[in-house]
């Protein structure tokens, strides 16, 4: 007898453990995406589950067809007042297979639901058996009075006293989806609960099951479908639940050994723990089509590649897109920034660039950043100092009702290089070898005649001054058009020398003996930097050197006006700039 009791105890424990596992599998489901409400570019998601964490600890991520949608830092547990309430739709089986006990629990649940309605909530209750909407249908709108709630609870009792011969579940689902579609894409949360043992009646006139499944799928995430499966004497396989689980809801089954009351309690617990996460797309057309949505919480997939139907709701964009900040990006490029994503911004032919004389500037390439909305136009040649205009056409925002950009034309004065200097530099870069050969020949000829005229003794040529064994400078003869500057040069050994230069248009400094000032410093380029005389003063520019040129310790990136006392560094040499005054005496030895 004792052994039999032990065996019975073991069996009971096994059954208890099995019930717990069934409870876990059928009731306590993982978090999942319940609904999606799209009012493009705003996407609001409803997430159900057993989440006990503070919503501030949760990091959601949403993608649409692989493109990440911006999270707007608003995630919280669902609140009727804040989030516009919930519309509850119940489809209750009232066939002969639903027991008196089950009807009592259902009635208590519905009445409790009615009493707990917030002012923003609404509820619809329908019965079905052979036919849908067995009388009376019960509907309670928002801001329902206590009298309306009392009348509704009376109708619940009347509804659940009715007994239909059988149950036509798919017909009921078709009718419910028709009701929802007639209401449109409501901004309120909407849940559908079918309380049924399954579908017992097979339709011969139409394919209601296929129609129901298709309509549930087409509704996508506009409503979530939940199923509370009753334990009845009818012989059904329960496969109906898949249609509900595939469309945002879950299946709670009395057949798994859980009481019907517990199923309803768990359903309400899920709804209370629903979270709302709001996202904002970069433009309102992202969801103007069907696509695949993926939602993760803290890196954990809640849904992956779920199909979302085309969104028919969007917010009208009244903001005019703008463009600003036409600036020099590099020596041969201009940039500007749009205020929002633009369509056509990446097309070269939508831009025309002209100079002050209306001469067009050829655009070689274009780069448009879809994240920063920055547009960079790169040209075939370097920019000259001039006024530039960029005309924009066929560029609009990506809204449902596109707006053109304003202004349609940008203008700015750009400091570049002078055309004459640029021509010289280009000539030097192209024909440097010929110039070098010619220079060598001239030097050899000059040396020959100097040596010959001085009896083989080499003297410093007239008009030249030496700086150690490293530097020479052409003094030249002043003319009314020339201007004099003085450079106090300090070499790598700390030795200083004053160099006075006559500048007509510009002078060059570097290792090449063609330069007016040249040095054998191997850290300097052949043509390292140039100083240009203008009406405004003297400008310095680096000649695209490897080691660069600095003024007062700051590396040159563009043409710069020199000031009295500026220190120029090139290679190992330093040059202190000043304008030469005739009254001052200089050591020109």
SVG drawing of the C-alpha trace seen along z (x, -y; Angstrom):
<svg xmlns="http://www.w3.org/2000/svg" viewBox="-31 -107 125 109">
<polyline fill="none" stroke="black" stroke-width="0.4" points="0.0,0.0 2.8,-2.4 4.6,-1.7 1.4,-2.4 1.1,-5.8 4.7,-6.6 4.0,-5.7 0.9,-7.9 2.9,-10.7 5.6,-10.5 3.0,-10.5 1.3,-13.6 4.7,-15.4 5.3,-14.5 1.9,-15.9 2.6,-19.0 5.9,-19.6 4.4,-19.0 1.6,-21.5 4.3,-24.1 6.1,-23.5 2.8,-23.8 2.1,-27.0 5.5,-28.4 5.0,-27.3 1.4,-28.4 1.0,-31.4 4.2,-33.1 5.4,-33.8 8.4,-36.0 8.2,-39.6 6.9,-40.2 5.8,-43.0 2.1,-43.2 1.2,-46.2 2.7,-48.9 0.9,-52.2 2.4,-54.3 1.7,-58.0 4.7,-58.5 7.4,-59.5 6.3,-58.5 6.2,-54.8 4.7,-53.7 5.3,-50.1 3.5,-48.1 5.5,-45.4 3.9,-42.8 5.5,-40.4 6.8,-39.7 9.2,-42.6 9.9,-43.6 12.7,-46.1 12.5,-49.9 11.7,-51.1 14.6,-53.6 17.0,-50.6 15.7,-49.3 17.3,-50.2 15.1,-49.5 16.2,-49.3 14.0,-49.3 14.9,-48.7 12.7,-48.8 14.1,-46.8 17.5,-47.0 17.5,-50.7 17.7,-51.8 14.8,-54.0 15.8,-56.7 14.6,-56.0 13.2,-59.2 14.0,-58.2 10.4,-57.7 9.7,-54.2 7.3,-53.6 4.7,-51.2 1.4,-51.7 -0.9,-54.3 -4.4,-54.9 -4.4,-58.6 -1.0,-59.2 -1.3,-56.8 -4.9,-57.3 -6.6,-54.3 -7.3,-50.8 -10.1,-49.4 -11.0,-45.8 -12.9,-43.6 -14.3,-40.3 -15.7,-37.5 -17.3,-35.0 -18.3,-31.5 -21.8,-30.7 -22.3,-27.3 -23.8,-24.3 -20.2,-23.1 -19.5,-26.1 -20.4,-24.9 -22.3,-26.8 -19.2,-27.1 -17.2,-28.5 -20.0,-31.0 -19.9,-32.2 -16.1,-32.8 -16.4,-34.6 -19.3,-36.8 -17.3,-37.7 -14.3,-38.6 -16.2,-40.8 -18.0,-42.6 -14.7,-43.2 -13.3,-44.5 -16.3,-46.9 -15.8,-48.2 -12.1,-48.8 -12.5,-50.8 -10.7,-54.2 -12.4,-57.2 -10.1,-56.7 -11.0,-53.0 -13.7,-51.4 -15.1,-47.8 -17.1,-45.8 -18.5,-42.3 -19.9,-40.0 -21.2,-36.4 -20.9,-33.8 -22.1,-30.3 -23.6,-29.2 -23.7,-33.0 -21.8,-36.0 -23.1,-38.8 -25.8,-36.8 -28.0,-39.3 -27.4,-41.5 -24.1,-43.1 -22.5,-45.2 -20.6,-48.4 -19.2,-50.9 -17.5,-54.0 -15.1,-56.4 -16.2,-58.4 -18.9,-55.8 -21.1,-56.7 -21.8,-54.4 -25.3,-53.8 -23.9,-52.8 -21.6,-50.3 -24.4,-48.9 -26.6,-48.4 -23.6,-46.7 -23.1,-44.2 -26.8,-43.3 -26.4,-42.6 -23.5,-40.3 -25.7,-38.1 -28.3,-38.0 -25.6,-37.1 -24.1,-34.3 -27.5,-32.6 -27.8,-32.0 -26.8,-28.6 -26.0,-28.0 -25.8,-24.5 -22.2,-24.8 -19.3,-27.2 -18.1,-28.9 -14.9,-30.6 -13.6,-31.7 -16.8,-33.4 -16.5,-35.3 -12.9,-36.3 -13.9,-37.5 -16.7,-39.7 -14.4,-41.1 -11.7,-42.1 -14.4,-43.7 -15.4,-45.8 -11.8,-46.9 -11.1,-47.7 -14.3,-49.8 -12.9,-51.8 -9.6,-52.4 -6.1,-52.6 -6.9,-53.8 -4.2,-55.6 -5.4,-53.8 -4.2,-50.4 -6.6,-47.7 -6.7,-44.1 -9.0,-41.3 -9.8,-38.4 -11.5,-35.3 -12.8,-33.0 -13.5,-29.7 -13.0,-25.9 -12.1,-26.1 -13.9,-25.9 -16.5,-23.1 -18.4,-24.0 -16.8,-23.7 -18.2,-26.1 -19.3,-24.7 -20.2,-28.0 -16.9,-29.7 -13.4,-29.3 -13.8,-31.3 -10.6,-30.0 -8.4,-31.2 -10.3,-34.5 -9.9,-35.0 -6.2,-34.2 -5.5,-36.5 -7.5,-39.4 -5.6,-39.0 -2.4,-39.1 -3.3,-42.1 -4.2,-44.0 -0.6,-43.5 0.0,-45.2 -3.2,-47.4 -4.6,-45.0 -3.4,-42.2 -5.3,-38.9 -5.4,-36.9 -7.0,-33.5 -8.4,-32.0 -9.0,-28.3 -11.8,-26.7 -11.7,-23.0 -14.8,-21.5 -16.1,-18.1 -15.7,-18.9 -12.9,-17.2 -10.8,-19.9 -7.0,-19.9 -6.4,-23.4 -4.4,-24.5 -6.6,-27.6 -4.3,-29.2 -1.5,-29.6 -3.5,-32.4 -3.6,-34.3 0.0,-33.8 1.2,-34.9 -0.6,-38.3 0.7,-39.8 -1.2,-37.9 -0.7,-34.7 -2.7,-31.6 -3.9,-30.9 -5.3,-27.4 -7.6,-25.9 -6.8,-22.6 -3.2,-22.8 -4.5,-22.3 -4.7,-26.0 -8.0,-27.3 -10.0,-29.6 -9.9,-32.3 -6.1,-32.1 -6.0,-32.5 -7.9,-35.7 -5.8,-37.0 -2.6,-36.3 -4.0,-38.1 -4.7,-41.2 -1.2,-40.9 0.3,-41.0 -1.7,-44.1 -0.6,-45.9 3.0,-45.2 2.8,-46.4 5.5,-48.8 5.3,-51.6 8.4,-52.6 8.3,-55.5 10.6,-55.9 10.9,-58.5 12.0,-57.9 14.2,-60.4 11.3,-61.1 7.6,-60.4 8.0,-58.1 9.9,-55.3 6.8,-53.5 4.8,-54.4 5.2,-50.8 5.1,-47.3 8.3,-46.0 10.0,-44.0 10.4,-45.3 12.9,-44.1 12.6,-45.1 15.2,-44.4 15.3,-45.3 18.8,-45.5 20.1,-43.5 17.5,-40.7 15.3,-40.1 11.6,-40.7 10.6,-40.3 12.7,-39.6 11.8,-40.4 8.0,-40.6 6.0,-41.9 4.4,-45.3 1.6,-46.4 1.6,-49.7 1.1,-52.7 -1.7,-55.0 -1.3,-57.5 1.3,-60.2 1.8,-63.7 1.8,-66.5 5.1,-68.3 4.7,-72.0 8.4,-72.8 10.2,-74.2 13.7,-72.6 16.6,-75.0 20.2,-75.0 23.0,-77.1 26.8,-77.6 28.4,-77.7 32.1,-77.4 35.4,-76.4 35.9,-72.7 39.4,-72.2 41.4,-74.0 39.1,-72.6 35.8,-72.0 32.8,-73.8 30.3,-72.5 26.9,-73.3 24.3,-71.6 20.6,-70.8 18.3,-71.1 16.8,-67.6 17.0,-64.6 16.7,-65.6 15.7,-63.8 17.9,-64.5 20.7,-66.0 23.1,-63.3 22.7,-64.2 25.4,-66.4 23.2,-67.8 21.0,-69.4 23.7,-71.9 25.2,-74.8 28.3,-76.6 29.4,-80.0 31.9,-82.7 31.4,-86.5 31.8,-86.7 29.1,-84.0 31.7,-81.5 30.7,-78.0 32.9,-75.9 33.0,-72.2 31.9,-69.9 34.1,-66.8 32.3,-64.8 29.7,-65.1 29.3,-63.6 26.0,-63.7 26.0,-62.4 22.6,-60.9 23.2,-61.3 24.5,-64.8 22.8,-66.1 26.1,-67.7 26.8,-68.1 30.4,-68.5 31.0,-69.6 34.5,-68.9 35.9,-70.7 38.4,-69.8 40.7,-72.6 41.5,-74.7 39.3,-77.6 40.5,-81.1 39.8,-84.1 36.3,-85.2 32.6,-85.3 30.9,-81.9 27.2,-81.0 25.6,-77.5 22.2,-77.2 20.1,-74.2 17.2,-72.6 15.1,-69.5 16.0,-68.9 13.1,-68.3 12.5,-66.9 11.3,-63.3 7.8,-64.0 4.5,-62.7 3.9,-66.3 7.5,-67.4 8.8,-70.9 11.6,-72.5 14.6,-73.8 15.0,-77.5 16.9,-79.4 17.5,-77.9 20.8,-79.7 23.8,-80.1 26.6,-82.6 29.8,-83.4 33.2,-85.0 35.9,-82.4 39.6,-83.0 41.6,-80.8 44.7,-81.4 45.3,-84.1 45.0,-83.0 48.4,-84.3 50.1,-82.5 48.1,-79.3 49.3,-79.5 52.9,-79.9 52.6,-77.0 51.0,-74.8 53.7,-75.7 56.4,-74.9 54.8,-71.6 54.4,-70.6 57.7,-71.8 60.0,-71.7 62.4,-69.4 62.8,-71.7 63.3,-74.7 65.8,-72.7 67.8,-71.8 67.7,-75.4 68.7,-76.7 71.7,-74.4 72.8,-75.5 72.5,-79.2 74.4,-78.7 77.2,-76.8 77.4,-79.6 77.4,-82.3 80.1,-80.5 82.1,-80.0 82.1,-83.7 82.6,-84.9 85.6,-82.7 87.0,-83.7 86.5,-87.4 88.2,-87.2 91.1,-85.2 89.8,-82.0 88.8,-83.5 85.1,-83.1 83.5,-86.1 79.9,-86.6 77.8,-87.7 76.5,-91.3 72.9,-91.5 73.3,-88.3 73.9,-88.0 75.1,-84.9 74.0,-83.4 76.7,-81.0 76.9,-78.2 73.2,-77.6 71.2,-80.6 71.2,-83.2 68.7,-85.9 68.1,-88.1 68.2,-91.7 67.3,-93.2 66.8,-96.8 63.8,-98.6 61.3,-100.0 58.3,-102.2 56.0,-99.1 58.1,-96.9 57.8,-96.7 60.5,-95.7 60.2,-93.3 62.8,-92.1 63.1,-88.5 65.2,-87.9 66.4,-84.4 67.6,-82.0 69.2,-78.7 69.3,-75.4 72.6,-76.6 71.0,-79.7 72.9,-82.0 70.8,-85.0 70.9,-87.1 68.7,-90.0 67.4,-89.5 65.9,-92.4 63.7,-91.4 62.2,-93.5 58.8,-92.0 57.0,-92.9 54.2,-90.2 55.7,-87.3 58.8,-85.5 59.4,-81.8 61.4,-80.1 62.8,-76.6 65.7,-74.3 65.5,-74.9 68.0,-77.5 65.3,-79.0 63.8,-80.3 64.6,-83.9 65.5,-82.6 67.0,-79.2 68.6,-76.9 70.1,-73.4 67.9,-72.5 66.7,-68.9 63.6,-69.4 62.3,-72.0 60.7,-71.3 62.1,-72.6 59.4,-75.3 58.3,-75.4 56.3,-78.6 55.5,-81.9 55.0,-85.4 52.6,-87.5 52.4,-91.3 48.8,-92.7 47.1,-96.0 45.9,-94.7 49.4,-93.6 51.6,-90.5 50.1,-87.0 51.9,-83.8 50.9,-80.4 52.3,-76.9 53.0,-75.2 51.5,-71.8 54.6,-70.7 55.1,-67.4 56.4,-69.0 54.2,-72.1 54.7,-75.7 53.7,-77.3 53.0,-81.0 53.4,-81.6 53.3,-77.8 50.0,-77.3 50.2,-75.2 49.0,-76.9 46.0,-75.4 45.1,-78.3 46.4,-81.7 47.1,-84.0 47.8,-87.7 51.2,-88.4 51.4,-90.8 54.5,-92.7 56.5,-90.3 55.0,-87.1 57.4,-84.1 57.4,-81.7 58.8,-78.2 59.8,-76.0 62.0,-73.0 64.7,-73.9 64.7,-77.6 62.7,-80.5 61.9,-83.8 60.7,-86.8 58.6,-89.0 58.6,-92.8 58.1,-95.5 61.4,-97.2 61.8,-100.9 64.2,-102.9 65.4,-104.9 66.8,-101.7 70.2,-100.4 70.7,-96.8 73.8,-94.6 73.7,-93.2 77.1,-91.6"/>
</svg>
